[in-house]
């Protein structure tokens, strides 16, 4: 048995929205680590990787669970910390007209 470890550095070519799904204070609360820094969850990265595979390739590489059978993932994907400068934009006041167009918007930028 052996392990192959791959460490990759990537750059986003478009904005990324990462949220924790709780939405207690807003529609989407930003997901942060214990130091209050945003990160990309490993599960999100694994899901994106799996989307590029065929169903059988995805089942073989990332595992599966059926009613009567299952297979553990052969790939472990860890969370990706944000290493570069980042900006969190908070829309703290917005109103929409009947066509769902913004009437008032105030943004707070957190760095």
Biopython code that builds the backbone (N, CA, C, O; Angstrom):
import numpy as np
from Bio.PDB.StructureBuilder import StructureBuilder

atoms = [
    (1, "UNK", "N", (0.850, -1.168, 0.000)),
    (1, "UNK", "CA", (0.000, 0.000, 0.000)),
    (1, "UNK", "C", (0.902, 1.239, 0.000)),
    (1, "UNK", "O", (1.922, 1.267, 0.689)),
    (2, "UNK", "N", (0.530, 2.243, -0.760)),
    (2, "UNK", "CA", (1.289, 3.481, -0.793)),
    (2, "UNK", "C", (0.346, 4.667, -0.931)),
    (2, "UNK", "O", (-0.821, 4.523, -1.294)),
    (3, "UNK", "N", (0.877, 5.817, -0.637)),
    (3, "UNK", "CA", (0.093, 7.049, -0.748)),
    (3, "UNK", "C", (0.817, 8.013, -1.667)),
    (3, "UNK", "O", (2.045, 8.100, -1.666)),
    (4, "UNK", "N", (0.047, 8.718, -2.434)),
    (4, "UNK", "CA", (0.582, 9.773, -3.279)),
    (4, "UNK", "C", (-0.065, 11.065, -2.806)),
    (4, "UNK", "O", (-1.290, 11.174, -2.763)),
    (5, "UNK", "N", (0.753, 12.035, -2.454)),
    (5, "UNK", "CA", (0.224, 13.314, -1.991)),
    (5, "UNK", "C", (0.454, 14.354, -3.073)),
    (5, "UNK", "O", (1.562, 14.491, -3.591)),
    (6, "UNK", "N", (-0.580, 15.072, -3.404)),
    (6, "UNK", "CA", (-0.503, 16.119, -4.416)),
    (6, "UNK", "C", (-0.896, 17.427, -3.751)),
    (6, "UNK", "O", (-1.975, 17.542, -3.170)),
    (7, "UNK", "N", (-0.021, 18.400, -3.841)),
    (7, "UNK", "CA", (-0.331, 19.726, -3.326)),
    (7, "UNK", "C", (-0.439, 20.651, -4.532)),
    (7, "UNK", "O", (0.483, 20.737, -5.343)),
    (8, "UNK", "N", (-1.559, 21.334, -4.644)),
    (8, "UNK", "CA", (-1.794, 22.179, -5.816)),
    (8, "UNK", "C", (-2.077, 23.607, -5.381)),
    (8, "UNK", "O", (-2.696, 23.849, -4.345)),
    (9, "UNK", "N", (-1.619, 24.528, -6.177)),
    (9, "UNK", "CA", (-1.932, 25.927, -5.970)),
    (9, "UNK", "C", (-2.758, 26.357, -7.174)),
    (9, "UNK", "O", (-2.378, 26.094, -8.315)),
    (10, "UNK", "N", (-3.866, 27.005, -6.930)),
    (10, "UNK", "CA", (-4.695, 27.427, -8.045)),
    (10, "UNK", "C", (-5.156, 28.854, -7.841)),
    (10, "UNK", "O", (-5.149, 29.382, -6.729)),
    (11, "UNK", "N", (-5.557, 29.464, -8.943)),
    (11, "UNK", "CA", (-6.016, 30.843, -8.927)),
    (11, "UNK", "C", (-7.416, 30.890, -9.514)),
    (11, "UNK", "O", (-7.683, 30.295, -10.558)),
    (12, "UNK", "N", (-8.292, 31.591, -8.846)),
    (12, "UNK", "CA", (-9.660, 31.730, -9.340)),
    (12, "UNK", "C", (-9.674, 32.718, -10.503)),
    (12, "UNK", "O", (-8.992, 33.742, -10.466)),
    (13, "UNK", "N", (-10.448, 32.407, -11.525)),
    (13, "UNK", "CA", (-10.565, 33.320, -12.661)),
    (13, "UNK", "C", (-11.880, 34.100, -12.615)),
    (13, "UNK", "O", (-12.158, 34.922, -13.488)),
    (14, "UNK", "N", (-12.677, 33.831, -11.589)),
    (14, "UNK", "CA", (-13.913, 34.570, -11.389)),
    (14, "UNK", "C", (-14.201, 34.621, -9.889)),
    (14, "UNK", "O", (-13.618, 33.848, -9.128)),
    (15, "UNK", "N", (-15.080, 35.509, -9.454)),
    (15, "UNK", "CA", (-15.388, 35.589, -8.023)),
    (15, "UNK", "C", (-15.931, 34.266, -7.482)),
    (15, "UNK", "O", (-16.536, 33.484, -8.215)),
    (16, "UNK", "N", (-15.710, 34.033, -6.211)),
    (16, "UNK", "CA", (-16.141, 32.803, -5.559)),
    (16, "UNK", "C", (-17.000, 33.154, -4.360)),
    (16, "UNK", "O", (-16.643, 34.027, -3.569)),
    (17, "UNK", "N", (-18.112, 32.488, -4.223)),
    (17, "UNK", "CA", (-18.987, 32.665, -3.067)),
    (17, "UNK", "C", (-18.912, 31.394, -2.236)),
    (17, "UNK", "O", (-19.337, 30.330, -2.688)),
    (18, "UNK", "N", (-18.375, 31.494, -1.027)),
    (18, "UNK", "CA", (-18.304, 30.342, -0.134)),
    (18, "UNK", "C", (-19.094, 30.678, 1.119)),
    (18, "UNK", "O", (-18.850, 31.696, 1.767)),
    (19, "UNK", "N", (-20.031, 29.824, 1.450)),
    (19, "UNK", "CA", (-20.866, 30.096, 2.616)),
    (19, "UNK", "C", (-21.067, 28.819, 3.413)),
    (19, "UNK", "O", (-20.856, 27.713, 2.915)),
    (20, "UNK", "N", (-21.481, 28.996, 4.668)),
    (20, "UNK", "CA", (-21.644, 27.838, 5.542)),
    (20, "UNK", "C", (-23.059, 27.283, 5.537)),
    (20, "UNK", "O", (-23.312, 26.250, 6.158)),
    (21, "UNK", "N", (-23.975, 27.934, 4.862)),
    (21, "UNK", "CA", (-25.328, 27.420, 4.745)),
    (21, "UNK", "C", (-26.224, 27.709, 5.925)),
    (21, "UNK", "O", (-27.403, 27.356, 5.905)),
    (22, "UNK", "N", (-25.686, 28.350, 6.962)),
    (22, "UNK", "CA", (-26.508, 28.620, 8.136)),
    (22, "UNK", "C", (-27.445, 29.791, 7.896)),
    (22, "UNK", "O", (-28.645, 29.681, 8.145)),
    (23, "UNK", "N", (-26.922, 30.900, 7.422)),
    (23, "UNK", "CA", (-27.761, 32.036, 7.079)),
    (23, "UNK", "C", (-28.499, 32.667, 8.234)),
    (23, "UNK", "O", (-29.583, 33.213, 8.034)),
    (24, "UNK", "N", (-27.952, 32.613, 9.443)),
    (24, "UNK", "CA", (-28.628, 33.202, 10.592)),
    (24, "UNK", "C", (-28.632, 34.724, 10.512)),
    (24, "UNK", "O", (-29.626, 35.368, 10.851)),
    (25, "UNK", "N", (-27.512, 35.299, 10.062)),
    (25, "UNK", "CA", (-27.395, 36.748, 10.004)),
    (25, "UNK", "C", (-27.646, 37.289, 8.601)),
    (25, "UNK", "O", (-27.876, 38.486, 8.431)),
    (26, "UNK", "N", (-27.604, 36.428, 7.606)),
    (26, "UNK", "CA", (-27.762, 36.849, 6.218)),
    (26, "UNK", "C", (-28.195, 35.654, 5.389)),
    (26, "UNK", "O", (-28.333, 34.545, 5.905)),
    (27, "UNK", "N", (-28.411, 35.888, 4.093)),
    (27, "UNK", "CA", (-28.752, 34.785, 3.206)),
    (27, "UNK", "C", (-27.635, 33.748, 3.157)),
    (27, "UNK", "O", (-27.887, 32.543, 3.157)),
    (28, "UNK", "N", (-26.410, 34.232, 3.115)),
    (28, "UNK", "CA", (-25.243, 33.345, 3.047)),
    (28, "UNK", "C", (-24.162, 33.893, 3.957)),
    (28, "UNK", "O", (-23.578, 34.937, 3.667)),
    (29, "UNK", "N", (-23.888, 33.207, 5.047)),
    (29, "UNK", "CA", (-22.796, 33.595, 5.932)),
    (29, "UNK", "C", (-21.500, 33.005, 5.394)),
    (29, "UNK", "O", (-21.471, 31.845, 4.982)),
    (30, "UNK", "N", (-20.425, 33.795, 5.394)),
    (30, "UNK", "CA", (-19.138, 33.350, 4.876)),
    (30, "UNK", "C", (-18.572, 32.280, 5.796)),
    (30, "UNK", "O", (-18.598, 32.429, 7.018)),
    (31, "UNK", "N", (-18.060, 31.202, 5.212)),
    (31, "UNK", "CA", (-17.474, 30.125, 6.000)),
    (31, "UNK", "C", (-16.026, 30.491, 6.318)),
    (31, "UNK", "O", (-15.250, 30.814, 5.419)),
    (32, "UNK", "N", (-15.667, 30.440, 7.599)),
    (32, "UNK", "CA", (-14.334, 30.823, 8.055)),
    (32, "UNK", "C", (-13.770, 29.757, 8.980)),
    (32, "UNK", "O", (-14.511, 28.980, 9.581)),
    (33, "UNK", "N", (-12.429, 29.732, 9.086)),
    (33, "UNK", "CA", (-11.776, 28.797, 9.993)),
    (33, "UNK", "C", (-11.749, 29.373, 11.415)),
    (33, "UNK", "O", (-12.372, 30.400, 11.685)),
    (34, "UNK", "N", (-11.034, 28.718, 12.303)),
    (34, "UNK", "CA", (-11.011, 29.152, 13.698)),
    (34, "UNK", "C", (-10.310, 30.494, 13.886)),
    (34, "UNK", "O", (-10.484, 31.137, 14.920)),
    (35, "UNK", "N", (-9.515, 30.929, 12.897)),
    (35, "UNK", "CA", (-8.868, 32.239, 12.963)),
    (35, "UNK", "C", (-9.667, 33.309, 12.221)),
    (35, "UNK", "O", (-9.173, 34.412, 11.984)),
    (36, "UNK", "N", (-10.891, 32.977, 11.861)),
    (36, "UNK", "CA", (-11.801, 33.891, 11.154)),
    (36, "UNK", "C", (-11.332, 34.218, 9.743)),
    (36, "UNK", "O", (-11.631, 35.294, 9.227)),
    (37, "UNK", "N", (-10.590, 33.288, 9.105)),
    (37, "UNK", "CA", (-10.156, 33.445, 7.722)),
    (37, "UNK", "C", (-11.021, 32.568, 6.830)),
    (37, "UNK", "O", (-11.269, 31.409, 7.163)),
    (38, "UNK", "N", (-11.487, 33.100, 5.696)),
    (38, "UNK", "CA", (-12.295, 32.269, 4.797)),
    (38, "UNK", "C", (-11.455, 31.159, 4.170)),
    (38, "UNK", "O", (-10.247, 31.310, 3.988)),
    (39, "UNK", "N", (-12.104, 30.052, 3.845)),
    (39, "UNK", "CA", (-11.426, 28.932, 3.192)),
    (39, "UNK", "C", (-12.404, 28.235, 2.273)),
    (39, "UNK", "O", (-13.615, 28.430, 2.376)),
    (40, "UNK", "N", (-11.877, 27.419, 1.371)),
    (40, "UNK", "CA", (-12.710, 26.624, 0.470)),
    (40, "UNK", "C", (-12.765, 25.215, 1.050)),
    (40, "UNK", "O", (-11.727, 24.567, 1.181)),
    (41, "UNK", "N", (-13.953, 24.730, 1.401)),
    (41, "UNK", "CA", (-14.057, 23.390, 1.989)),
    (41, "UNK", "C", (-13.585, 22.295, 1.028)),
    (41, "UNK", "O", (-13.834, 22.363, -0.176)),
    (42, "UNK", "N", (-12.914, 21.305, 1.564)),
    (42, "UNK", "CA", (-12.455, 20.173, 0.767)),
    (42, "UNK", "C", (-13.601, 19.470, 0.067)),
    (42, "UNK", "O", (-13.435, 18.960, -1.041)),
    (43, "UNK", "N", (-14.760, 19.438, 0.705)),
    (43, "UNK", "CA", (-15.924, 18.793, 0.090)),
    (43, "UNK", "C", (-16.355, 19.514, -1.180)),
    (43, "UNK", "O", (-16.807, 18.879, -2.133)),
    (44, "UNK", "N", (-16.217, 20.842, -1.198)),
    (44, "UNK", "CA", (-16.568, 21.613, -2.398)),
    (44, "UNK", "C", (-15.576, 21.350, -3.525)),
    (44, "UNK", "O", (-15.963, 21.233, -4.687)),
    (45, "UNK", "N", (-14.294, 21.257, -3.175)),
    (45, "UNK", "CA", (-13.270, 20.962, -4.171)),
    (45, "UNK", "C", (-13.482, 19.555, -4.729)),
    (45, "UNK", "O", (-13.421, 19.344, -5.940)),
    (46, "UNK", "N", (-13.732, 18.595, -3.834)),
    (46, "UNK", "CA", (-13.970, 17.211, -4.268)),
    (46, "UNK", "C", (-15.191, 17.133, -5.181)),
    (46, "UNK", "O", (-15.176, 16.406, -6.174)),
    (47, "UNK", "N", (-16.238, 17.869, -4.856)),
    (47, "UNK", "CA", (-17.437, 17.879, -5.693)),
    (47, "UNK", "C", (-17.161, 18.431, -7.074)),
    (47, "UNK", "O", (-17.675, 17.919, -8.069)),
    (48, "UNK", "N", (-16.337, 19.494, -7.139)),
    (48, "UNK", "CA", (-15.979, 20.063, -8.447)),
    (48, "UNK", "C", (-15.143, 19.071, -9.248)),
    (48, "UNK", "O", (-15.350, 18.913, -10.451)),
    (49, "UNK", "N", (-14.193, 18.398, -8.584)),
    (49, "UNK", "CA", (-13.374, 17.399, -9.274)),
    (49, "UNK", "C", (-14.232, 16.238, -9.771)),
    (49, "UNK", "O", (-14.073, 15.767, -10.897)),
    (50, "UNK", "N", (-15.131, 15.793, -8.921)),
    (50, "UNK", "CA", (-15.985, 14.657, -9.281)),
    (50, "UNK", "C", (-16.896, 14.992, -10.462)),
    (50, "UNK", "O", (-17.226, 14.115, -11.260)),
    (51, "UNK", "N", (-17.298, 16.244, -10.575)),
    (51, "UNK", "CA", (-18.192, 16.661, -11.663)),
    (51, "UNK", "C", (-17.545, 16.489, -13.032)),
    (51, "UNK", "O", (-18.250, 16.372, -14.034)),
    (52, "UNK", "N", (-16.219, 16.473, -13.092)),
    (52, "UNK", "CA", (-15.517, 16.298, -14.355)),
    (52, "UNK", "C", (-15.362, 14.835, -14.746)),
    (52, "UNK", "O", (-14.927, 14.543, -15.860)),
    (53, "UNK", "N", (-15.704, 13.921, -13.866)),
    (53, "UNK", "CA", (-15.549, 12.496, -14.137)),
    (53, "UNK", "C", (-16.866, 11.882, -14.588)),
    (53, "UNK", "O", (-17.940, 12.423, -14.323)),
    (54, "UNK", "N", (-16.771, 10.750, -15.270)),
    (54, "UNK", "CA", (-17.988, 10.007, -15.573)),
    (54, "UNK", "C", (-18.505, 9.415, -14.264)),
    (54, "UNK", "O", (-17.788, 9.406, -13.263)),
    (55, "UNK", "N", (-19.732, 8.925, -14.261)),
    (55, "UNK", "CA", (-20.302, 8.378, -13.030)),
    (55, "UNK", "C", (-19.476, 7.212, -12.499)),
    (55, "UNK", "O", (-19.215, 7.141, -11.298)),
    (56, "UNK", "N", (-19.064, 6.306, -13.369)),
    (56, "UNK", "CA", (-18.292, 5.148, -12.905)),
    (56, "UNK", "C", (-16.908, 5.562, -12.407)),
    (56, "UNK", "O", (-16.422, 5.007, -11.422)),
    (57, "UNK", "N", (-16.262, 6.532, -13.073)),
    (57, "UNK", "CA", (-14.969, 7.035, -12.600)),
    (57, "UNK", "C", (-15.121, 7.711, -11.244)),
    (57, "UNK", "O", (-14.291, 7.529, -10.354)),
    (58, "UNK", "N", (-16.183, 8.489, -11.093)),
    (58, "UNK", "CA", (-16.442, 9.175, -9.826)),
    (58, "UNK", "C", (-16.702, 8.203, -8.692)),
    (58, "UNK", "O", (-16.219, 8.404, -7.578)),
    (59, "UNK", "N", (-17.454, 7.160, -8.962)),
    (59, "UNK", "CA", (-17.729, 6.147, -7.942)),
    (59, "UNK", "C", (-16.445, 5.416, -7.544)),
    (59, "UNK", "O", (-16.232, 5.125, -6.367)),
    (60, "UNK", "N", (-15.605, 5.124, -8.515)),
    (60, "UNK", "CA", (-14.362, 4.402, -8.234)),
    (60, "UNK", "C", (-13.392, 5.297, -7.449)),
    (60, "UNK", "O", (-12.774, 4.833, -6.491)),
    (61, "UNK", "N", (-13.252, 6.559, -7.836)),
    (61, "UNK", "CA", (-12.282, 7.456, -7.202)),
    (61, "UNK", "C", (-12.778, 8.027, -5.872)),
    (61, "UNK", "O", (-12.024, 8.073, -4.900)),
    (62, "UNK", "N", (-14.039, 8.460, -5.822)),
    (62, "UNK", "CA", (-14.553, 9.154, -4.648)),
    (62, "UNK", "C", (-15.472, 8.301, -3.787)),
    (62, "UNK", "O", (-15.985, 8.776, -2.774)),
    (63, "UNK", "N", (-15.683, 7.064, -4.169)),
    (63, "UNK", "CA", (-16.510, 6.167, -3.372)),
    (63, "UNK", "C", (-17.994, 6.385, -3.606)),
    (63, "UNK", "O", (-18.406, 7.267, -4.359)),
    (64, "UNK", "N", (-18.783, 5.555, -2.938)),
    (64, "UNK", "CA", (-20.233, 5.645, -3.061)),
    (64, "UNK", "C", (-20.877, 4.903, -1.899)),
    (64, "UNK", "O", (-20.230, 4.122, -1.201)),
    (65, "UNK", "N", (-22.144, 5.158, -1.711)),
    (65, "UNK", "CA", (-22.928, 4.439, -0.715)),
    (65, "UNK", "C", (-24.306, 4.180, -1.304)),
    (65, "UNK", "O", (-25.072, 5.110, -1.554)),
    (66, "UNK", "N", (-24.610, 2.913, -1.520)),
    (66, "UNK", "CA", (-25.923, 2.500, -1.990)),
    (66, "UNK", "C", (-26.653, 1.838, -0.825)),
    (66, "UNK", "O", (-26.097, 1.707, 0.266)),
    (67, "UNK", "N", (-27.872, 1.430, -1.050)),
    (67, "UNK", "CA", (-28.665, 0.794, 0.006)),
    (67, "UNK", "C", (-27.995, -0.471, 0.535)),
    (67, "UNK", "O", (-28.028, -0.725, 1.738)),
    (68, "UNK", "N", (-27.391, -1.264, -0.341)),
    (68, "UNK", "CA", (-26.819, -2.551, 0.069)),
    (68, "UNK", "C", (-25.304, -2.633, -0.056)),
    (68, "UNK", "O", (-24.718, -3.649, 0.318)),
    (69, "UNK", "N", (-24.655, -1.598, -0.571)),
    (69, "UNK", "CA", (-23.209, -1.675, -0.792)),
    (69, "UNK", "C", (-22.596, -0.292, -0.679)),
    (69, "UNK", "O", (-23.300, 0.716, -0.628)),
    (70, "UNK", "N", (-21.279, -0.262, -0.643)),
    (70, "UNK", "CA", (-20.576, 1.005, -0.576)),
    (70, "UNK", "C", (-19.093, 0.803, -0.749)),
    (70, "UNK", "O", (-18.593, -0.317, -0.648)),
    (71, "UNK", "N", (-18.394, 1.878, -1.008)),
    (71, "UNK", "CA", (-16.952, 1.832, -1.207)),
    (71, "UNK", "C", (-16.384, 3.163, -0.704)),
    (71, "UNK", "O", (-16.900, 4.231, -1.033)),
    (72, "UNK", "N", (-15.330, 3.087, 0.087)),
    (72, "UNK", "CA", (-14.691, 4.282, 0.632)),
    (72, "UNK", "C", (-13.921, 5.023, -0.456)),
    (72, "UNK", "O", (-13.390, 4.413, -1.384)),
    (73, "UNK", "N", (-13.869, 6.338, -0.329)),
    (73, "UNK", "CA", (-13.133, 7.153, -1.293)),
    (73, "UNK", "C", (-11.650, 6.829, -1.277)),
    (73, "UNK", "O", (-11.064, 6.622, -0.214)),
    (74, "UNK", "N", (-11.050, 6.787, -2.446)),
    (74, "UNK", "CA", (-9.610, 6.601, -2.555)),
    (74, "UNK", "C", (-8.879, 7.939, -2.522)),
    (74, "UNK", "O", (-7.653, 7.980, -2.421)),
    (75, "UNK", "N", (-9.625, 9.019, -2.606)),
    (75, "UNK", "CA", (-9.051, 10.365, -2.646)),
    (75, "UNK", "C", (-9.522, 11.145, -1.425)),
    (75, "UNK", "O", (-10.716, 11.182, -1.127)),
    (76, "UNK", "N", (-8.590, 11.760, -0.729)),
    (76, "UNK", "CA", (-8.910, 12.627, 0.410)),
    (76, "UNK", "C", (-8.575, 14.048, -0.017)),
    (76, "UNK", "O", (-7.452, 14.324, -0.440)),
    (77, "UNK", "N", (-9.537, 14.942, 0.093)),
    (77, "UNK", "CA", (-9.340, 16.334, -0.300)),
    (77, "UNK", "C", (-9.476, 17.192, 0.949)),
    (77, "UNK", "O", (-10.502, 17.157, 1.627)),
    (78, "UNK", "N", (-8.444, 17.955, 1.245)),
    (78, "UNK", "CA", (-8.444, 18.822, 2.422)),
    (78, "UNK", "C", (-8.957, 20.220, 2.067)),
    (78, "UNK", "O", (-9.014, 20.594, 0.896)),
    (79, "UNK", "N", (-9.326, 20.980, 3.091)),
    (79, "UNK", "CA", (-9.761, 22.357, 2.905)),
    (79, "UNK", "C", (-8.626, 23.182, 2.305)),
    (79, "UNK", "O", (-7.451, 22.903, 2.543)),
    (80, "UNK", "N", (-8.988, 24.197, 1.525)),
    (80, "UNK", "CA", (-7.997, 25.078, 0.900)),
    (80, "UNK", "C", (-8.033, 26.444, 1.571)),
    (80, "UNK", "O", (-9.014, 27.177, 1.443)),
    (81, "UNK", "N", (-6.964, 26.787, 2.286)),
    (81, "UNK", "CA", (-6.930, 28.122, 2.896)),
    (81, "UNK", "C", (-6.718, 29.187, 1.824)),
    (81, "UNK", "O", (-6.114, 28.924, 0.784)),
    (82, "UNK", "N", (-7.214, 30.374, 2.084)),
    (82, "UNK", "CA", (-7.014, 31.499, 1.176)),
    (82, "UNK", "C", (-5.676, 32.133, 1.565)),
    (82, "UNK", "O", (-5.561, 32.735, 2.633)),
    (83, "UNK", "N", (-4.669, 31.998, 0.704)),
    (83, "UNK", "CA", (-3.321, 32.461, 1.019)),
    (83, "UNK", "C", (-3.098, 33.922, 0.644)),
    (83, "UNK", "O", (-2.321, 34.613, 1.304)),
    (84, "UNK", "N", (-3.756, 34.399, -0.388)),
    (84, "UNK", "CA", (-3.556, 35.766, -0.869)),
    (84, "UNK", "C", (-4.513, 36.717, -0.157)),
    (84, "UNK", "O", (-5.364, 36.300, 0.628)),
    (85, "UNK", "N", (-4.349, 38.011, -0.452)),
    (85, "UNK", "CA", (-5.290, 38.993, 0.082)),
    (85, "UNK", "C", (-6.684, 38.669, -0.434)),
    (85, "UNK", "O", (-6.843, 38.204, -1.563)),
    (86, "UNK", "N", (-7.669, 38.912, 0.378)),
    (86, "UNK", "CA", (-9.047, 38.654, -0.020)),
    (86, "UNK", "C", (-9.923, 39.794, 0.474)),
    (86, "UNK", "O", (-9.541, 40.562, 1.358)),
    (87, "UNK", "N", (-11.081, 39.881, -0.107)),
    (87, "UNK", "CA", (-12.057, 40.891, 0.282)),
    (87, "UNK", "C", (-13.381, 40.200, 0.539)),
    (87, "UNK", "O", (-13.855, 39.403, -0.271)),
    (88, "UNK", "N", (-13.967, 40.521, 1.679)),
    (88, "UNK", "CA", (-15.319, 40.048, 1.962)),
    (88, "UNK", "C", (-16.231, 41.256, 1.840)),
    (88, "UNK", "O", (-16.058, 42.250, 2.545)),
    (89, "UNK", "N", (-17.192, 41.167, 0.952)),
    (89, "UNK", "CA", (-18.119, 42.259, 0.728)),
    (89, "UNK", "C", (-19.433, 41.934, 1.419)),
    (89, "UNK", "O", (-20.023, 40.877, 1.194)),
    (90, "UNK", "N", (-19.885, 42.856, 2.264)),
    (90, "UNK", "CA", (-21.134, 42.660, 2.988)),
    (90, "UNK", "C", (-22.144, 43.673, 2.483)),
    (90, "UNK", "O", (-21.924, 44.881, 2.568)),
    (91, "UNK", "N", (-23.241, 43.176, 1.962)),
    (91, "UNK", "CA", (-24.324, 44.071, 1.544)),
    (91, "UNK", "C", (-25.250, 44.208, 2.745)),
    (91, "UNK", "O", (-26.072, 43.334, 3.017)),
    (92, "UNK", "N", (-25.103, 45.314, 3.453)),
    (92, "UNK", "CA", (-25.841, 45.460, 4.699)),
    (92, "UNK", "C", (-27.145, 46.246, 4.571)),
    (92, "UNK", "O", (-27.837, 46.444, 5.570)),
    (93, "UNK", "N", (-27.480, 46.679, 3.414)),
    (93, "UNK", "CA", (-28.755, 47.346, 3.225)),
    (93, "UNK", "C", (-29.141, 47.300, 1.763)),
    (93, "UNK", "O", (-28.424, 47.829, 0.914)),
    (94, "UNK", "N", (-30.253, 46.679, 1.462)),
    (94, "UNK", "CA", (-30.668, 46.586, 0.065)),
    (94, "UNK", "C", (-32.188, 46.507, 0.022)),
    (94, "UNK", "O", (-32.818, 45.881, 0.875)),
    (95, "UNK", "N", (-32.750, 47.136, -0.960)),
    (95, "UNK", "CA", (-34.185, 47.063, -1.189)),
    (95, "UNK", "C", (-34.392, 46.717, -2.662)),
    (95, "UNK", "O", (-33.636, 47.164, -3.524)),
    (96, "UNK", "N", (-35.410, 45.930, -2.939)),
    (96, "UNK", "CA", (-35.698, 45.522, -4.307)),
    (96, "UNK", "C", (-37.053, 46.055, -4.733)),
    (96, "UNK", "O", (-37.993, 46.108, -3.940)),
    (97, "UNK", "N", (-37.140, 46.451, -6.001)),
    (97, "UNK", "CA", (-38.442, 46.838, -6.514)),
    (97, "UNK", "C", (-39.191, 45.574, -6.930)),
    (97, "UNK", "O", (-38.673, 44.473, -6.744)),
    (98, "UNK", "N", (-40.378, 45.702, -7.482)),
    (98, "UNK", "CA", (-41.192, 44.536, -7.830)),
    (98, "UNK", "C", (-40.537, 43.664, -8.904)),
    (98, "UNK", "O", (-40.849, 42.478, -9.013)),
    (99, "UNK", "N", (-39.631, 44.244, -9.698)),
    (99, "UNK", "CA", (-38.905, 43.487, -10.713)),
    (99, "UNK", "C", (-37.609, 42.899, -10.182)),
    (99, "UNK", "O", (-36.792, 42.400, -10.956)),
    (100, "UNK", "N", (-37.412, 42.951, -8.881)),
    (100, "UNK", "CA", (-36.222, 42.418, -8.195)),
    (100, "UNK", "C", (-34.936, 43.166, -8.559)),
    (100, "UNK", "O", (-33.845, 42.600, -8.503)),
    (101, "UNK", "N", (-35.075, 44.437, -8.931)),
    (101, "UNK", "CA", (-33.899, 45.262, -9.189)),
    (101, "UNK", "C", (-33.558, 46.038, -7.928)),
    (101, "UNK", "O", (-34.463, 46.497, -7.232)),
    (102, "UNK", "N", (-32.257, 46.200, -7.610)),
    (102, "UNK", "CA", (-31.870, 46.924, -6.396)),
    (102, "UNK", "C", (-32.252, 48.394, -6.471)),
    (102, "UNK", "O", (-32.052, 49.045, -7.496)),
    (103, "UNK", "N", (-32.804, 48.910, -5.380)),
    (103, "UNK", "CA", (-33.102, 50.325, -5.268)),
    (103, "UNK", "C", (-32.013, 51.035, -4.453)),
    (103, "UNK", "O", (-31.536, 52.105, -4.830)),
    (104, "UNK", "N", (-31.640, 50.426, -3.345)),
    (104, "UNK", "CA", (-30.640, 51.009, -2.440)),
    (104, "UNK", "C", (-29.626, 49.906, -2.124)),
    (104, "UNK", "O", (-30.000, 48.772, -1.826)),
    (105, "UNK", "N", (-28.369, 50.247, -2.191)),
    (105, "UNK", "CA", (-27.349, 49.280, -1.818)),
    (105, "UNK", "C", (-26.237, 49.983, -1.069)),
    (105, "UNK", "O", (-25.688, 50.974, -1.553)),
    (106, "UNK", "N", (-25.905, 49.488, 0.086)),
    (106, "UNK", "CA", (-24.741, 49.985, 0.833)),
    (106, "UNK", "C", (-23.845, 48.800, 1.085)),
    (106, "UNK", "O", (-24.302, 47.762, 1.563)),
    (107, "UNK", "N", (-22.589, 48.942, 0.774)),
    (107, "UNK", "CA", (-21.627, 47.850, 0.937)),
    (107, "UNK", "C", (-20.618, 48.168, 2.021)),
    (107, "UNK", "O", (-20.182, 49.311, 2.155)),
    (108, "UNK", "N", (-20.259, 47.194, 2.770)),
    (108, "UNK", "CA", (-19.182, 47.278, 3.730)),
    (108, "UNK", "C", (-18.116, 46.297, 3.274)),
    (108, "UNK", "O", (-18.405, 45.122, 3.048)),
    (109, "UNK", "N", (-16.900, 46.767, 3.141)),
    (109, "UNK", "CA", (-15.796, 45.916, 2.717)),
    (109, "UNK", "C", (-14.964, 45.554, 3.939)),
    (109, "UNK", "O", (-14.534, 46.432, 4.688)),
    (110, "UNK", "N", (-14.740, 44.258, 4.139)),
    (110, "UNK", "CA", (-13.931, 43.782, 5.265)),
    (110, "UNK", "C", (-12.677, 43.166, 4.685)),
    (110, "UNK", "O", (-12.763, 42.319, 3.796)),
    (111, "UNK", "N", (-11.531, 43.564, 5.160)),
    (111, "UNK", "CA", (-10.260, 43.003, 4.673)),
    (111, "UNK", "C", (-9.559, 42.299, 5.797)),
    (111, "UNK", "O", (-8.472, 41.756, 5.603)),
]
sb = StructureBuilder()
sb.init_structure("model")
sb.init_model(0)
sb.init_chain("A")
sb.init_seg("    ")
for serial, (resi, resn, name, xyz) in enumerate(atoms, 1):
    if name == "N":
        sb.init_residue(resn, " ", resi, " ")
    sb.init_atom(name, np.array(xyz, "f"), 0.0, 1.0, " ", f" {name:<3s}", serial, name[0])
structure = sb.get_structure()
